[in-house]
Amino acid sequence: MLIDVHAHLDFPQFDRDRDSVVRNAKDNEIFIINSGIGRDGIEKTMKLVSEYDNVKATLGLSPTEFNTQIIEETIDLIRKYRDRIVGIGEVGLDYYWVKDSEKRRTELENFRRFIDLAEELDLPLVIHSRDAEGDVINELKRKNLPALLHCFGGTLKQAEDAISFGCLISIPTNVVYSKQKQLLSKEIPLESIVLETDSPYLAPVPKTRNEPVNVRLSAEKIAEIRGIELSAVEDITTNNARSFFNQRLAGNPTL
């Protein structure tokens, strides 16, 4: 049993065969947490949750969204679905696409709104951070708020800093070839690692569509890197995900 803690099965890349992708994951004992982003993504994601017993949802918004109306609509939808989701996210900071200093300040203000919302609703937080790991970790540390750092792209030192106050480092399927992800997988405690695909992105084979069933390839690679049994990676990362999401996954018949 494995948990793909971050996927985007609502994206159009799956319009042709979404049902078979989800069912293939279930047949291979893969549980999926789908990240719905923005109004349309949230509604599509909640439809998936209603249709499949091996899919749960986190709901969030891209950090690069600055439209005030869309931000407010997203917050309202998170409140609406609060009892049917397992977390808030992805939300965070993105300095790769946002270079302007004033816009970065606005990003930070928006991020703080979602941090406050997570605390208010008592929901775990899933973080998007691209070229902004230091600021993200500082914001979380300021609140002493552990989060799941989706597709973590920072340094080992930053990862260790995040782990020091309870954050989890999410390793995507490109660990199969990414030296940075392999280093993190080797050096940080397995008790601080969860697995994701970020489907349809970050496939183990570049320039192909990713899907949740490939999360097993991540587990296999981490077992190889660490020189341990695959079953240990499966058990520990699955338990890490369950614990992080406050046992909201435990009631699902798949688990």
TORKOL-4160 file (C-alpha; in steps of 0.2 Angstrom, whole numbers, padded with zeros to 4 digits, m for minus):
255
<pt num="1" X="0000" Y="0000" Z="0000"/>
<pt num="2" X="0007" Y="0017" Z="m0005"/>
<pt num="3" X="0000" Y="0035" Z="m0004"/>
<pt num="4" X="0003" Y="0047" Z="m0019"/>
<pt num="5" X="0001" Y="0063" Z="m0008"/>
<pt num="6" X="0000" Y="0075" Z="m0023"/>
<pt num="7" X="m0007" Y="0073" Z="m0040"/>
<pt num="8" X="m0018" Y="0083" Z="m0052"/>
<pt num="9" X="m0029" Y="0070" Z="m0060"/>
<pt num="10" X="m0042" Y="0084" Z="m0064"/>
<pt num="11" X="m0030" Y="0091" Z="m0077"/>
<pt num="12" X="m0034" Y="0089" Z="m0095"/>
<pt num="13" X="m0020" Y="0077" Z="m0098"/>
<pt num="14" X="m0031" Y="0064" Z="m0091"/>
<pt num="15" X="m0048" Y="0068" Z="m0100"/>
<pt num="16" X="m0046" Y="0053" Z="m0112"/>
<pt num="17" X="m0043" Y="0040" Z="m0099"/>
<pt num="18" X="m0045" Y="0047" Z="m0081"/>
<pt num="19" X="m0056" Y="0032" Z="m0075"/>
<pt num="20" X="m0043" Y="0019" Z="m0081"/>
<pt num="21" X="m0029" Y="0029" Z="m0073"/>
<pt num="22" X="m0038" Y="0029" Z="m0056"/>
<pt num="23" X="m0043" Y="0011" Z="m0057"/>
<pt num="24" X="m0026" Y="0006" Z="m0061"/>
<pt num="25" X="m0019" Y="0014" Z="m0046"/>
<pt num="26" X="m0032" Y="0006" Z="m0035"/>
<pt num="27" X="m0028" Y="m0011" Z="m0043"/>
<pt num="28" X="m0010" Y="m0008" Z="m0038"/>
<pt num="29" X="m0014" Y="m0002" Z="m0020"/>
<pt num="30" X="m0011" Y="0016" Z="m0023"/>
<pt num="31" X="m0021" Y="0029" Z="m0014"/>
<pt num="32" X="m0022" Y="0046" Z="m0021"/>
<pt num="33" X="m0023" Y="0063" Z="m0014"/>
<pt num="34" X="m0028" Y="0075" Z="m0028"/>
<pt num="35" X="m0023" Y="0094" Z="m0027"/>
<pt num="36" X="m0037" Y="0104" Z="m0034"/>
<pt num="37" X="m0031" Y="0122" Z="m0038"/>
<pt num="38" X="m0043" Y="0137" Z="m0041"/>
<pt num="39" X="m0062" Y="0137" Z="m0044"/>
<pt num="40" X="m0063" Y="0124" Z="m0058"/>
<pt num="41" X="m0049" Y="0113" Z="m0051"/>
<pt num="42" X="m0058" Y="0112" Z="m0035"/>
<pt num="43" X="m0075" Y="0107" Z="m0042"/>
<pt num="44" X="m0067" Y="0094" Z="m0053"/>
<pt num="45" X="m0057" Y="0087" Z="m0039"/>
<pt num="46" X="m0072" Y="0086" Z="m0028"/>
<pt num="47" X="m0081" Y="0076" Z="m0041"/>
<pt num="48" X="m0067" Y="0064" Z="m0042"/>
<pt num="49" X="m0068" Y="0062" Z="m0023"/>
<pt num="50" X="m0087" Y="0058" Z="m0024"/>
<pt num="51" X="m0083" Y="0045" Z="m0038"/>
<pt num="52" X="m0068" Y="0035" Z="m0032"/>
<pt num="53" X="m0065" Y="0028" Z="m0015"/>
<pt num="54" X="m0046" Y="0029" Z="m0017"/>
<pt num="55" X="m0046" Y="0047" Z="m0020"/>
<pt num="56" X="m0046" Y="0061" Z="m0007"/>
<pt num="57" X="m0043" Y="0080" Z="m0009"/>
<pt num="58" X="m0032" Y="0095" Z="m0004"/>
<pt num="59" X="m0038" Y="0111" Z="m0011"/>
<pt num="60" X="m0028" Y="0127" Z="m0014"/>
<pt num="61" X="m0022" Y="0140" Z="m0027"/>
<pt num="62" X="m0006" Y="0143" Z="m0037"/>
<pt num="63" X="0005" Y="0157" Z="m0029"/>
<pt num="64" X="0005" Y="0165" Z="m0045"/>
<pt num="65" X="m0013" Y="0169" Z="m0045"/>
<pt num="66" X="m0016" Y="0188" Z="m0040"/>
<pt num="67" X="m0034" Y="0190" Z="m0045"/>
<pt num="68" X="m0043" Y="0195" Z="m0029"/>
<pt num="69" X="m0059" Y="0188" Z="m0034"/>
<pt num="70" X="m0052" Y="0171" Z="m0038"/>
<pt num="71" X="m0042" Y="0171" Z="m0021"/>
<pt num="72" X="m0058" Y="0175" Z="m0012"/>
<pt num="73" X="m0068" Y="0162" Z="m0021"/>
<pt num="74" X="m0055" Y="0149" Z="m0018"/>
<pt num="75" X="m0055" Y="0152" Z="0001"/>
<pt num="76" X="m0074" Y="0151" Z="0001"/>
<pt num="77" X="m0074" Y="0134" Z="m0008"/>
<pt num="78" X="m0061" Y="0128" Z="0005"/>
<pt num="79" X="m0073" Y="0133" Z="0019"/>
<pt num="80" X="m0087" Y="0125" Z="0009"/>
<pt num="81" X="m0079" Y="0108" Z="0008"/>
<pt num="82" X="m0069" Y="0109" Z="0024"/>
<pt num="83" X="m0077" Y="0092" Z="0031"/>
<pt num="84" X="m0073" Y="0083" Z="0014"/>
<pt num="85" X="m0055" Y="0087" Z="0012"/>
<pt num="86" X="m0039" Y="0081" Z="0020"/>
<pt num="87" X="m0029" Y="0097" Z="0019"/>
<pt num="88" X="m0026" Y="0114" Z="0011"/>
<pt num="89" X="m0014" Y="0115" Z="m0004"/>
<pt num="90" X="m0005" Y="0117" Z="m0014"/>
<pt num="91" X="m0002" Y="0135" Z="m0008"/>
<pt num="92" X="0014" Y="0144" Z="m0005"/>
<pt num="93" X="0027" Y="0155" Z="m0015"/>
<pt num="94" X="0034" Y="0154" Z="m0032"/>
<pt num="95" X="0049" Y="0165" Z="m0036"/>
<pt num="96" X="0053" Y="0156" Z="m0052"/>
<pt num="97" X="0039" Y="0164" Z="m0062"/>
<pt num="98" X="0037" Y="0180" Z="m0051"/>
<pt num="99" X="0052" Y="0191" Z="m0051"/>
<pt num="100" X="0045" Y="0208" Z="m0047"/>
<pt num="101" X="0048" Y="0212" Z="m0029"/>
<pt num="102" X="0031" Y="0220" Z="m0026"/>
<pt num="103" X="0022" Y="0205" Z="m0033"/>
<pt num="104" X="0033" Y="0194" Z="m0022"/>
<pt num="105" X="0027" Y="0204" Z="m0007"/>
<pt num="106" X="0009" Y="0201" Z="m0013"/>
<pt num="107" X="0012" Y="0183" Z="m0014"/>
<pt num="108" X="0018" Y="0183" Z="0003"/>
<pt num="109" X="0003" Y="0191" Z="0010"/>
<pt num="110" X="m0008" Y="0179" Z="0000"/>
<pt num="111" X="0002" Y="0164" Z="0007"/>
<pt num="112" X="m0001" Y="0171" Z="0025"/>
<pt num="113" X="m0020" Y="0171" Z="0022"/>
<pt num="114" X="m0019" Y="0152" Z="0018"/>
<pt num="115" X="m0008" Y="0149" Z="0033"/>
<pt num="116" X="m0021" Y="0158" Z="0044"/>
<pt num="117" X="m0035" Y="0148" Z="0035"/>
<pt num="118" X="m0026" Y="0131" Z="0039"/>
<pt num="119" X="m0025" Y="0136" Z="0057"/>
<pt num="120" X="m0043" Y="0142" Z="0058"/>
<pt num="121" X="m0050" Y="0126" Z="0050"/>
<pt num="122" X="m0037" Y="0115" Z="0058"/>
<pt num="123" X="m0032" Y="0107" Z="0042"/>
<pt num="124" X="m0014" Y="0102" Z="0036"/>
<pt num="125" X="m0005" Y="0113" Z="0024"/>
<pt num="126" X="0003" Y="0107" Z="0008"/>
<pt num="127" X="0016" Y="0119" Z="0001"/>
<pt num="128" X="0021" Y="0124" Z="m0016"/>
<pt num="129" X="0039" Y="0132" Z="m0016"/>
<pt num="130" X="0049" Y="0136" Z="m0031"/>
<pt num="131" X="0065" Y="0145" Z="m0029"/>
<pt num="132" X="0057" Y="0152" Z="m0013"/>
<pt num="133" X="0061" Y="0138" Z="0000"/>
<pt num="134" X="0070" Y="0150" Z="0012"/>
<pt num="135" X="0055" Y="0162" Z="0014"/>
<pt num="136" X="0042" Y="0148" Z="0015"/>
<pt num="137" X="0052" Y="0139" Z="0029"/>
<pt num="138" X="0054" Y="0155" Z="0038"/>
<pt num="139" X="0035" Y="0159" Z="0037"/>
<pt num="140" X="0031" Y="0141" Z="0043"/>
<pt num="141" X="0044" Y="0142" Z="0057"/>
<pt num="142" X="0037" Y="0159" Z="0063"/>
<pt num="143" X="0020" Y="0151" Z="0066"/>
<pt num="144" X="0028" Y="0134" Z="0072"/>
<pt num="145" X="0017" Y="0126" Z="0059"/>
<pt num="146" X="0023" Y="0109" Z="0051"/>
<pt num="147" X="0018" Y="0107" Z="0033"/>
<pt num="148" X="0020" Y="0095" Z="0019"/>
<pt num="149" X="0033" Y="0102" Z="0007"/>
<pt num="150" X="0027" Y="0096" Z="m0010"/>
<pt num="151" X="0041" Y="0092" Z="m0023"/>
<pt num="152" X="0054" Y="0100" Z="m0012"/>
<pt num="153" X="0067" Y="0108" Z="m0023"/>
<pt num="154" X="0078" Y="0116" Z="m0009"/>
<pt num="155" X="0095" Y="0111" Z="m0002"/>
<pt num="156" X="0098" Y="0097" Z="0011"/>
<pt num="157" X="0101" Y="0111" Z="0024"/>
<pt num="158" X="0085" Y="0119" Z="0021"/>
<pt num="159" X="0076" Y="0102" Z="0021"/>
<pt num="160" X="0084" Y="0098" Z="0038"/>
<pt num="161" X="0078" Y="0116" Z="0044"/>
<pt num="162" X="0061" Y="0111" Z="0039"/>
<pt num="163" X="0061" Y="0094" Z="0047"/>
<pt num="164" X="0067" Y="0102" Z="0063"/>
<pt num="165" X="0050" Y="0108" Z="0067"/>
<pt num="166" X="0040" Y="0094" Z="0060"/>
<pt num="167" X="0039" Y="0097" Z="0041"/>
<pt num="168" X="0038" Y="0082" Z="0029"/>
<pt num="169" X="0048" Y="0082" Z="0013"/>
<pt num="170" X="0038" Y="0075" Z="m0002"/>
<pt num="171" X="0049" Y="0066" Z="m0015"/>
<pt num="172" X="0042" Y="0065" Z="m0032"/>
<pt num="173" X="0044" Y="0052" Z="m0045"/>
<pt num="174" X="0059" Y="0061" Z="m0054"/>
<pt num="175" X="0069" Y="0054" Z="m0040"/>
<pt num="176" X="0073" Y="0041" Z="m0052"/>
<pt num="177" X="0085" Y="0052" Z="m0061"/>
<pt num="178" X="0086" Y="0069" Z="m0051"/>
<pt num="179" X="0102" Y="0070" Z="m0041"/>
<pt num="180" X="0095" Y="0083" Z="m0029"/>
<pt num="181" X="0080" Y="0072" Z="m0025"/>
<pt num="182" X="0092" Y="0057" Z="m0023"/>
<pt num="183" X="0102" Y="0066" Z="m0011"/>
<pt num="184" X="0087" Y="0071" Z="0000"/>
<pt num="185" X="0081" Y="0053" Z="m0001"/>
<pt num="186" X="0097" Y="0047" Z="0006"/>
<pt num="187" X="0101" Y="0060" Z="0019"/>
<pt num="188" X="0085" Y="0064" Z="0028"/>
<pt num="189" X="0076" Y="0053" Z="0040"/>
<pt num="190" X="0064" Y="0041" Z="0031"/>
<pt num="191" X="0052" Y="0046" Z="0045"/>
<pt num="192" X="0051" Y="0063" Z="0037"/>
<pt num="193" X="0048" Y="0058" Z="0019"/>
<pt num="194" X="0032" Y="0055" Z="0009"/>
<pt num="195" X="0030" Y="0051" Z="m0009"/>
<pt num="196" X="0021" Y="0059" Z="m0023"/>
<pt num="197" X="0020" Y="0059" Z="m0042"/>
<pt num="198" X="0014" Y="0077" Z="m0046"/>
<pt num="199" X="0005" Y="0069" Z="m0060"/>
<pt num="200" X="0004" Y="0072" Z="m0075"/>
<pt num="201" X="0021" Y="0080" Z="m0072"/>
<pt num="202" X="0038" Y="0074" Z="m0066"/>
<pt num="203" X="0037" Y="0057" Z="m0074"/>
<pt num="204" X="0051" Y="0044" Z="m0071"/>
<pt num="205" X="0054" Y="0045" Z="m0089"/>
<pt num="206" X="0056" Y="0063" Z="m0095"/>
<pt num="207" X="0043" Y="0070" Z="m0107"/>
<pt num="208" X="0030" Y="0057" Z="m0104"/>
<pt num="209" X="0014" Y="0059" Z="m0094"/>
<pt num="210" X="0015" Y="0054" Z="m0076"/>
<pt num="211" X="0002" Y="0044" Z="m0066"/>
<pt num="212" X="m0001" Y="0039" Z="m0048"/>
<pt num="213" X="0004" Y="0020" Z="m0051"/>
<pt num="214" X="0022" Y="0027" Z="m0054"/>
<pt num="215" X="0024" Y="0031" Z="m0036"/>
<pt num="216" X="0030" Y="0013" Z="m0033"/>
<pt num="217" X="0045" Y="0017" Z="m0044"/>
<pt num="218" X="0049" Y="0031" Z="m0031"/>
<pt num="219" X="0048" Y="0019" Z="m0017"/>
<pt num="220" X="0059" Y="0007" Z="m0026"/>
<pt num="221" X="0072" Y="0020" Z="m0030"/>
<pt num="222" X="0073" Y="0026" Z="m0012"/>
<pt num="223" X="0074" Y="0008" Z="m0006"/>
<pt num="224" X="0089" Y="0006" Z="m0018"/>
<pt num="225" X="0097" Y="0022" Z="m0012"/>
<pt num="226" X="0096" Y="0018" Z="0006"/>
<pt num="227" X="0100" Y="0000" Z="0005"/>
<pt num="228" X="0084" Y="m0006" Z="0014"/>
<pt num="229" X="0069" Y="m0017" Z="0010"/>
<pt num="230" X="0055" Y="m0009" Z="m0001"/>
<pt num="231" X="0042" Y="m0014" Z="0012"/>
<pt num="232" X="0051" Y="m0003" Z="0024"/>
<pt num="233" X="0049" Y="0012" Z="0012"/>
<pt num="234" X="0031" Y="0008" Z="0009"/>
<pt num="235" X="0026" Y="0006" Z="0027"/>
<pt num="236" X="0035" Y="0021" Z="0034"/>
<pt num="237" X="0030" Y="0033" Z="0020"/>
<pt num="238" X="0012" Y="0028" Z="0021"/>
<pt num="239" X="0012" Y="0030" Z="0040"/>
<pt num="240" X="0020" Y="0047" Z="0038"/>
<pt num="241" X="0006" Y="0052" Z="0026"/>
<pt num="242" X="m0008" Y="0045" Z="0037"/>
<pt num="243" X="m0001" Y="0054" Z="0052"/>
<pt num="244" X="0002" Y="0071" Z="0043"/>
<pt num="245" X="m0016" Y="0071" Z="0037"/>
<pt num="246" X="m0022" Y="0069" Z="0055"/>
<pt num="247" X="m0029" Y="0051" Z="0052"/>
<pt num="248" X="m0042" Y="0059" Z="0040"/>
<pt num="249" X="m0037" Y="0045" Z="0028"/>
<pt num="250" X="m0039" Y="0031" Z="0041"/>
<pt num="251" X="m0058" Y="0029" Z="0038"/>
<pt num="252" X="m0056" Y="0025" Z="0019"/>
<pt num="253" X="m0060" Y="0007" Z="0015"/>
<pt num="254" X="m0045" Y="0006" Z="0004"/>
<pt num="255" X="m0033" Y="0009" Z="0019"/>
